[in-house]
Amino acid sequence: MARTIGSERANCDVSHKGRCPTLRVTVLEEPQRIVLRLEGKLIGPWVTECRRAWLGLETALVTKRLALDLCDVTFVDDSGVALLHDIYRANRAEMLTGSPLTKHFAEKAAASITDRGKEDSNARTVRI
């Protein structure tokens, strides 16, 4: 079952120049995991929408794993990277990527800088 989460404002049409940038968040419930599919730009107010969607899954994530599908993400600002990092740290989410760009977003999100400045070697990304 899939459902799209976000305000009407967050899902506005961007097919015409001058319209607002958008982020679509879709939740796909599978037997063993929940996939949080992100499409568009994870910036500004859409970071709040994405956080709201993620926090809304809290009870379901007690029994299921989380996968973040970043395949259709086109841009992530600093606040978006911080949110992806929070999601990764809290759930050790599997990150699904489909291009060098989305792999870059996943690696930035999974990076956990320690005292020595090393990245988290347990980061998992899956390219699809």
MDAnalysis code that builds the backbone (N, CA, C; Angstrom):
import MDAnalysis as mda
import numpy as np

u = mda.Universe.empty(384, n_residues=128, atom_resindex=np.repeat(np.arange(128), 3), trajectory=True)
u.add_TopologyAttr("name", ["N", "CA", "C"] * 128)
u.add_TopologyAttr("resid", np.arange(1, 129))
u.add_TopologyAttr("resname", ["MET", "ALA", "ARG", "THR", "ILE", "GLY", "SER", "GLU", "ARG", "ALA", "ASN", "CYS", "ASP", "VAL", "SER", "HIS", "LYS", "GLY", "ARG", "CYS", "PRO", "THR", "LEU", "ARG", "VAL", "THR", "VAL", "LEU", "GLU", "GLU", "PRO", "GLN", "ARG", "ILE", "VAL", "LEU", "ARG", "LEU", "GLU", "GLY", "LYS", "LEU", "ILE", "GLY", "PRO", "TRP", "VAL", "THR", "GLU", "CYS", "ARG", "ARG", "ALA", "TRP", "LEU", "GLY", "LEU", "GLU", "THR", "ALA", "LEU", "VAL", "THR", "LYS", "ARG", "LEU", "ALA", "LEU", "ASP", "LEU", "CYS", "ASP", "VAL", "THR", "PHE", "VAL", "ASP", "ASP", "SER", "GLY", "VAL", "ALA", "LEU", "LEU", "HIS", "ASP", "ILE", "TYR", "ARG", "ALA", "ASN", "ARG", "ALA", "GLU", "MET", "LEU", "THR", "GLY", "SER", "PRO", "LEU", "THR", "LYS", "HIS", "PHE", "ALA", "GLU", "LYS", "ALA", "ALA", "ALA", "SER", "ILE", "THR", "ASP", "ARG", "GLY", "LYS", "GLU", "ASP", "SER", "ASN", "ALA", "ARG", "THR", "VAL", "ARG", "ILE"])
u.atoms.positions = np.array([
    [0.846, -1.164, 0.000],
    [0.000, 0.000, 0.000],
    [0.898, 1.235, 0.000],
    [0.533, 2.220, -0.779],
    [1.295, 3.461, -0.842],
    [0.386, 4.624, -0.484],
    [0.951, 5.585, 0.209],
    [0.207, 6.807, 0.490],
    [1.183, 7.965, 0.414],
    [0.719, 9.073, -0.077],
    [1.545, 10.263, -0.191],
    [1.247, 11.157, 0.987],
    [2.314, 11.643, 1.588],
    [2.192, 12.483, 2.775],
    [2.701, 13.870, 2.434],
    [2.083, 14.868, 2.973],
    [2.535, 16.232, 2.782],
    [1.345, 17.141, 2.564],
    [1.563, 18.391, 2.798],
    [0.480, 19.335, 2.609],
    [0.225, 19.535, 1.121],
    [-0.914, 20.078, 0.813],
    [-1.226, 20.392, -0.578],
    [-0.173, 21.327, -1.143],
    [0.321, 22.206, -0.311],
    [1.349, 23.159, -0.721],
    [2.630, 22.436, -1.102],
    [2.971, 21.378, -0.381],
    [4.209, 20.645, -0.642],
    [4.136, 19.855, -1.935],
    [2.952, 19.514, -2.370],
    [2.787, 18.712, -3.571],
    [2.325, 19.544, -4.762],
    [2.631, 20.835, -4.758],
    [2.173, 21.691, -5.845],
    [2.884, 21.344, -7.151],
    [2.290, 21.728, -8.231],
    [2.779, 21.421, -9.568],
    [4.007, 22.278, -9.895],
    [5.061, 21.645, -10.390],
    [6.262, 22.383, -10.773],
    [6.532, 22.255, -12.266],
    [5.533, 21.872, -13.016],
    [5.735, 21.675, -14.441],
    [5.843, 22.989, -15.204],
    [5.520, 24.077, -14.570],
    [5.593, 25.373, -15.232],
    [6.569, 26.273, -14.500],
    [7.321, 27.047, -15.272],
    [8.283, 27.972, -14.685],
    [7.568, 28.946, -13.749],
    [8.197, 29.219, -12.636],
    [7.646, 30.175, -11.696],
    [6.810, 29.552, -10.594],
    [6.513, 28.289, -10.691],
    [5.763, 27.614, -9.636],
    [6.740, 27.234, -8.520],
    [6.206, 26.883, -7.377],
    [7.057, 26.585, -6.227],
    [7.794, 25.252, -6.405],
    [9.018, 25.150, -5.855],
    [9.714, 23.861, -5.867],
    [8.932, 22.874, -5.008],
    [9.117, 21.604, -5.257],
    [8.266, 20.631, -4.588],
    [9.042, 19.459, -4.034],
    [8.436, 18.808, -3.082],
    [8.914, 17.535, -2.572],
    [7.690, 16.649, -2.410],
    [7.763, 15.461, -2.951],
    [6.696, 14.478, -2.746],
    [7.268, 13.395, -1.845],
    [6.529, 13.055, -0.810],
    [6.919, 11.997, 0.113],
    [5.862, 10.902, 0.013],
    [6.292, 9.706, -0.362],
    [5.381, 8.576, -0.475],
    [5.854, 7.472, 0.455],
    [4.927, 6.892, 1.189],
    [5.239, 5.798, 2.103],
    [4.741, 4.504, 1.472],
    [5.661, 3.562, 1.285],
    [5.324, 2.246, 0.746],
    [5.514, 1.236, 1.857],
    [4.441, 0.570, 2.236],
    [4.522, -0.421, 3.306],
    [4.690, -1.804, 2.703],
    [5.806, -2.440, 3.027],
    [6.116, -3.789, 2.576],
    [6.108, -4.702, 3.800],
    [6.098, -6.029, 3.606],
    [6.028, -6.939, 4.758],
    [7.148, -6.744, 5.789],
    [8.369, -6.510, 5.332],
    [9.512, -6.423, 6.248],
    [10.047, -5.010, 6.459],
    [9.615, -4.090, 5.623],
    [10.168, -2.741, 5.723],
    [9.169, -1.699, 5.244],
    [9.486, -0.465, 5.583],
    [8.736, 0.687, 5.102],
    [9.698, 1.502, 4.252],
    [9.268, 1.841, 3.057],
    [10.084, 2.652, 2.156],
    [9.523, 4.068, 2.171],
    [10.370, 5.018, 2.502],
    [10.024, 6.432, 2.458],
    [10.625, 6.970, 1.165],
    [9.785, 7.135, 0.150],
    [10.258, 7.585, -1.167],
    [10.165, 9.099, -1.240],
    [11.295, 9.729, -1.542],
    [11.364, 11.177, -1.680],
    [11.567, 11.519, -3.151],
    [10.830, 12.508, -3.624],
    [10.952, 12.951, -5.010],
    [11.012, 14.471, -5.043],
    [12.017, 15.016, -5.702],
    [12.127, 16.466, -5.840],
    [13.244, 17.040, -4.993],
    [13.018, 18.247, -4.514],
    [14.029, 18.988, -3.762],
    [13.731, 18.937, -2.270],
    [14.712, 18.490, -1.503],
    [14.594, 18.455, -0.046],
    [15.243, 19.728, 0.492],
    [14.449, 20.792, 0.494],
    [14.946, 22.117, 0.874],
    [13.910, 22.839, 1.728],
    [14.385, 23.830, 2.474],
    [13.529, 24.755, 3.205],
    [12.327, 24.121, 3.880],
    [11.116, 24.595, 3.534],
    [9.911, 24.115, 4.219],
    [9.615, 22.641, 3.950],
    [10.167, 22.078, 2.884],
    [9.898, 20.670, 2.567],
    [10.657, 19.747, 3.513],
    [11.699, 20.269, 4.145],
    [12.410, 19.487, 5.153],
    [11.471, 19.232, 6.336],
    [10.703, 20.243, 6.712],
    [9.736, 20.091, 7.798],
    [8.665, 19.066, 7.420],
    [8.190, 19.110, 6.191],
    [7.189, 18.136, 5.729],
    [7.753, 16.718, 5.785],
    [9.002, 16.567, 5.356],
    [9.640, 15.250, 5.359],
    [9.823, 14.754, 6.788],
    [10.253, 15.635, 7.689],
    [10.419, 15.257, 9.100],
    [9.082, 14.808, 9.688],
    [8.025, 15.517, 9.356],
    [6.690, 15.168, 9.851],
    [6.289, 13.772, 9.358],
    [6.573, 13.489, 8.097],
    [6.248, 12.171, 7.532],
    [7.036, 11.078, 8.247],
    [8.335, 11.313, 8.456],
    [9.188, 10.330, 9.129],
    [8.717, 10.081, 10.560],
    [8.446, 11.145, 11.297],
    [8.011, 10.995, 12.683],
    [6.652, 10.308, 12.766],
    [5.833, 10.461, 11.737],
    [4.545, 9.796, 11.696],
    [4.655, 8.282, 11.552],
    [5.839, 7.807, 11.185],
    [6.070, 6.370, 11.019],
    [6.647, 5.709, 12.263],
    [6.833, 6.466, 13.309],
    [7.530, 5.994, 14.507],
    [6.992, 4.661, 15.038],
    [5.692, 4.522, 15.163],
    [5.152, 3.281, 15.718],
    [5.345, 2.103, 14.766],
    [5.222, 2.332, 13.475],
    [5.404, 1.247, 12.501],
    [6.858, 0.787, 12.448],
    [7.784, 1.679, 12.756],
    [9.207, 1.343, 12.679],
    [9.689, 0.520, 13.873],
    [8.808, 0.272, 14.822],
    [9.164, -0.605, 15.938],
    [9.348, -2.032, 15.426],
    [8.537, -2.421, 14.448],
    [8.566, -3.798, 13.945],
    [9.117, -3.936, 12.529],
    [9.348, -2.822, 11.847],
    [9.834, -2.878, 10.464],
    [11.070, -2.011, 10.300],
    [11.866, -2.350, 9.294],
    [13.039, -1.549, 8.955],
    [12.622, -0.403, 8.046],
    [13.444, 0.623, 8.005],
    [13.173, 1.779, 7.159],
    [14.162, 1.822, 6.008],
    [13.646, 2.093, 4.818],
    [14.488, 2.347, 3.649],
    [14.114, 3.726, 3.119],
    [15.129, 4.524, 2.837],
    [14.935, 5.850, 2.247],
    [15.235, 5.749, 0.763],
    [14.249, 5.975, -0.074],
    [14.427, 5.940, -1.522],
    [14.735, 7.357, -1.990],
    [15.996, 7.579, -2.342],
    [16.450, 8.901, -2.778],
    [16.586, 8.988, -4.301],
    [16.162, 7.964, -5.018],
    [16.398, 7.865, -6.466],
    [15.899, 9.070, -7.251],
    [14.811, 9.696, -6.803],
    [14.238, 10.820, -7.545],
    [14.449, 12.164, -6.853],
    [15.414, 12.224, -5.940],
    [15.757, 13.486, -5.289],
    [16.699, 14.250, -6.212],
    [16.394, 15.520, -6.435],
    [17.195, 16.327, -7.363],
    [18.112, 17.323, -6.672],
    [17.830, 17.656, -5.408],
    [18.675, 18.596, -4.676],
    [18.390, 18.457, -3.196],
    [19.424, 18.615, -2.368],
    [19.284, 18.596, -0.917],
    [20.119, 19.744, -0.353],
    [19.480, 20.635, 0.408],
    [20.243, 21.704, 1.041],
    [20.783, 21.213, 2.381],
    [21.472, 22.094, 3.117],
    [22.103, 21.689, 4.375],
    [21.086, 21.172, 5.397],
    [19.920, 21.809, 5.472],
    [18.915, 21.334, 6.431],
    [18.365, 19.973, 6.004],
    [18.296, 19.733, 4.704],
    [17.866, 18.427, 4.203],
    [18.874, 17.340, 4.518],
    [20.156, 17.662, 4.353],
    [21.214, 16.698, 4.694],
    [21.154, 16.388, 6.185],
    [20.932, 17.403, 7.000],
    [20.843, 17.190, 8.453],
    [19.673, 16.265, 8.793],
    [18.538, 16.446, 8.127],
    [17.392, 15.572, 8.373],
    [17.700, 14.144, 7.934],
    [18.265, 13.973, 6.751],
    [18.619, 12.627, 6.287],
    [19.595, 11.969, 7.253],
    [20.526, 12.745, 7.772],
    [21.477, 12.234, 8.761],
    [20.750, 11.792, 10.035],
    [19.795, 12.610, 10.501],
    [19.015, 12.246, 11.693],
    [18.243, 10.944, 11.469],
    [17.641, 10.811, 10.290],
    [16.885, 9.601, 9.972],
    [17.822, 8.401, 9.940],
    [18.977, 8.565, 9.310],
    [19.937, 7.462, 9.229],
    [20.406, 7.051, 10.634],
    [20.762, 8.032, 11.451],
    [21.242, 7.725, 12.808],
    [20.180, 7.059, 13.662],
    [18.951, 7.531, 13.562],
    [17.883, 7.005, 14.416],
    [17.436, 5.612, 13.988],
    [17.437, 5.341, 12.688],
    [16.869, 4.086, 12.186],
    [17.850, 3.210, 11.430],
    [19.091, 3.681, 11.239],
    [20.050, 2.961, 10.386],
    [19.364, 2.589, 9.067],
    [18.685, 3.575, 8.508],
    [17.892, 3.370, 7.302],
    [18.775, 2.953, 6.131],
    [18.255, 2.025, 5.365],
    [18.889, 1.636, 4.108],
    [18.605, 2.770, 3.123],
    [19.628, 3.210, 2.390],
    [19.451, 4.307, 1.447],
    [19.489, 3.756, 0.034],
    [18.407, 3.965, -0.687],
    [18.300, 3.491, -2.057],
    [18.651, 4.641, -2.987],
    [19.642, 4.433, -3.846],
    [20.100, 5.479, -4.750],
    [20.072, 4.969, -6.178],
    [20.036, 5.888, -7.131],
    [19.971, 5.474, -8.523],
    [20.932, 6.205, -9.431],
    [21.764, 7.086, -8.858],
    [22.698, 7.862, -9.679],
    [23.852, 8.320, -8.794],
    [24.923, 8.801, -9.413],
    [26.018, 9.347, -8.597],
    [25.549, 10.500, -7.699],
    [24.609, 11.299, -8.188],
    [24.107, 12.420, -7.391],
    [23.383, 11.927, -6.143],
    [22.465, 10.984, -6.305],
    [21.722, 10.503, -5.131],
    [22.612, 9.684, -4.210],
    [23.619, 9.017, -4.769],
    [24.588, 8.312, -3.921],
    [25.355, 9.324, -3.072],
    [25.684, 10.466, -3.657],
    [26.364, 11.534, -2.929],
    [25.501, 12.022, -1.761],
    [24.197, 12.231, -2.018],
    [23.293, 12.652, -0.940],
    [23.277, 11.613, 0.182],
    [23.227, 10.342, -0.188],
    [23.186, 9.259, 0.808],
    [24.471, 9.218, 1.624],
    [25.599, 9.370, 0.957],
    [26.878, 9.338, 1.664],
    [27.020, 10.518, 2.607],
    [26.563, 11.698, 2.190],
    [26.604, 12.862, 3.078],
    [25.715, 12.638, 4.296],
    [24.553, 12.056, 4.071],
    [23.624, 11.822, 5.175],
    [24.157, 10.777, 6.144],
    [24.832, 9.755, 5.625],
    [25.324, 8.669, 6.471],
    [26.640, 9.015, 7.157],
    [27.291, 10.058, 6.700],
    [28.571, 10.439, 7.286],
    [28.373, 10.822, 8.749],
    [29.160, 10.199, 9.602],
    [29.112, 10.503, 11.024],
    [30.525, 10.869, 11.435],
    [30.769, 12.152, 11.576],
    [32.117, 12.623, 11.878],
    [32.422, 12.373, 13.355],
    [33.528, 11.685, 13.605],
    [33.955, 11.400, 14.980],
    [35.027, 12.401, 15.388],
    [35.592, 12.190, 16.551],
    [36.642, 13.083, 17.047],
    [37.825, 13.127, 16.084],
    [38.091, 12.008, 15.414],
    [39.234, 11.933, 14.513],
    [38.880, 12.357, 13.097],
    [37.599, 12.696, 12.859],
    [37.202, 13.138, 11.533],
    [36.975, 12.009, 10.546],
    [36.760, 10.784, 11.039],
    [36.515, 9.654, 10.148],
    [35.028, 9.495, 9.917],
    [34.668, 8.981, 8.743],
    [33.266, 8.737, 8.440],
    [32.827, 7.403, 9.016],
    [31.546, 7.255, 9.233],
    [30.942, 6.022, 9.728],
    [31.136, 4.919, 8.700],
    [31.870, 3.881, 9.054],
    [32.151, 2.795, 8.119],
    [30.996, 1.823, 8.003],
    [29.957, 1.989, 8.824],
    [28.791, 1.101, 8.774],
    [27.703, 1.609, 7.844],
    [27.953, 2.723, 7.151],
    [26.945, 3.289, 6.259],
    [26.649, 2.310, 5.128],
    [25.339, 2.116, 4.865],
    [24.926, 1.195, 3.809],
    [24.144, 1.967, 2.769],
    [24.553, 1.861, 1.516],
    [23.758, 2.401, 0.432],
    [23.543, 1.298, -0.584],
    [22.409, 1.311, -1.187],
    [22.078, 0.316, -2.203],
    [21.738, 1.087, -3.457],
    [22.403, 0.769, -4.536],
    [22.111, 1.417, -5.795],
    [21.108, 0.587, -6.563],
    [20.026, 1.236, -6.995],
    [19.035, 0.505, -7.777],
    [18.824, 1.166, -9.117],
])
